[in-house]
Amino acid sequence: MSLVENLLKKMVLEKAIIDKKEKLSNIVYKVRIKSEGIKKQDFEPGYFIRLGIGIGNDELSMKDKVRSYSVWDINKTEGYLDLAISTESRGIGAQWVEHCKVGETVYFKWKKGHFLIDNSADSYLMIGDLSALSHLYIINRNLPKSKQVESLIYSQDSNDFFEDINGKKPFKFYQLEENDIDEILTIVKELVAKMKGNKMVYIAGYSRICVPLNHYFRKELHWNSKQIKIKPFWNPEKKGLE
């Protein structure tokens, strides 16, 4: 293990234990990590963690040793958080989640970002692929029950979808190709027409879908920036912390 990694572990990253691991669908695992530090964390729905999945593997570059994952659920009383990690990419993170074991030590760091819960609208539209599902789940679960929520969650295989942490499926799932922007826009237009009052959209997942959707809401619907929450979770031309 390099000197830099030792410094990261001692001065930057928090230590946790893998407390639980289970398979949720064909390509998604639920991983629970537990630590005393989680009990003290100031948390907002929409937080991420940077997880050191390659610490100690000298064959990996530094940017490949860390992956960002959405916090799907958190229990501060018991000191754990849950992640939903997909193996679809077949990358370093996918390899890690397939082989990690309960009881192993992991290292992580909190990342707040800007893709957080916002209660200021009357109606919401949630758009994303499988990579964004757990993140949109926790946002939706923490919105007041009085809010109207429309949704478009898509995957190429309907067997990839999984229930929220509470066993419910609050979103509408669609079996679509990951780059089928024309079909996605058709559905989006139908959903927007149903929305009432002050509107807000959360867009997440594949970068090549996020960009045209952002253009549609800004340029065609003339929504302002406060109404559009957008987060490209992955880009096929980038990896790790690039």
LINTA-V966795 format. One record per backbone hydrogen bond with DSSP energy under -1.0 kcal/mol. CO is the residue of the C=O (numbers start at 1). NH is the residue of the N-H. Records with the same first field share a line. If there is no record, write none. Layout:
CO->NH + NH
This chain:
2->6
3->7
4->8
5->9
6->10
7->11
8->12 + 13
14->108
16->106
17->34
18->103
20->32
22->30
27->87
28->24 + 25
29->85
30->22
31->83
32->19 + 20
33->81
34->17
37->40
44->47
45->117
47->71
48->111
49->69
50->109
51->53 + 67
54->57
57->60
61->64
62->65
65->54
67->51
69->49
73->82
75->79 + 80
79->35
80->75
81->33
82->72 + 73
83->31
85->29
87->90
91->95
92->96
93->97
94->98
95->99
96->100
101->104
104->18
106->16
107->52
108->14
109->50
111->48
114->116
122->148
123->200
124->150
125->202
126->152
127->204
128->154
129->132
132->136
133->137
134->138
135->139
136->140
137->141
138->142
140->143
144->147
148->124
150->126
152->128
153->174
155->176
157->160
159->26
164->167
168->164
172->153
174->155
177->180
179->181
180->184
181->185
182->186
183->187
184->188
185->189
186->190
187->191
188->192
189->193
191->194
192->195
198->122 + 123
200->125
201->229
202->127
203->231
205->233 + 234
206->209 + 210
207->211
209->213
210->214
211->215
212->216
213->217
214->218
215->219
216->220 + 221
217->223
224->227
227->201
229->203
231->205
234->207
235->238
239->242
